[in-house]
Amino acid sequence: MNKYLLMTAAALIGAATSGVEEANAGGGPYTIHFNSFCDGMTFHRTDAPPLATGEHLNANCAGGIVPVTGIVNKKEFLLFETSSSSQFAYAIHKPIRNGGEWDFWVCFSGSTCFLGGSGTYGLGCCAARNGSIPIKSRVAELIAQRRAAQRGR
């Protein structure tokens, strides 16, 4: 009987250990900067996977910080930010590393979303040499172009 108890205990400990390792794998926290832009993000998976949370750092190139929330899956962290007139989605693709890729989606009018930009990111934030404009600098222009194209249909 002791042999079976020992085997059961070993199996339970092994399962618990692999679950902890799996939960911590790729969960962060991470801090990145968007190459060619002045801003970046810090983010991590929460204790309630698949949820993620973080902050958009230097969001206005003057030290502004905006909260982001979202989800994490095997491919990416998908983080959302809301302003008074638009919503933004940042897809930070895994693995999280220097030269990793990101996509930036813009949503407005409650139902229209489009790709607003993409690029690469580096680890750490936010070196002045990266750029003097934030990712969202062209949002108003992009939305105006999108609305004009919709009216022209």
Secondary structure, DSSP 8 states (H G I E B T S, - for coil): -HHHHHHHHHHHHHHHHHHHHHHHTT---EEEEETTSS-EEEEEE-SSTTEEEEEEETTTSSS--EEEEEEE-SSEEEEEEE-SSEEEEEEEESS-STTEEEEEEEEETTTEEEEEEEEEEEESS--GGG-SS-GGGGHHHHHHHHHHHHHT-
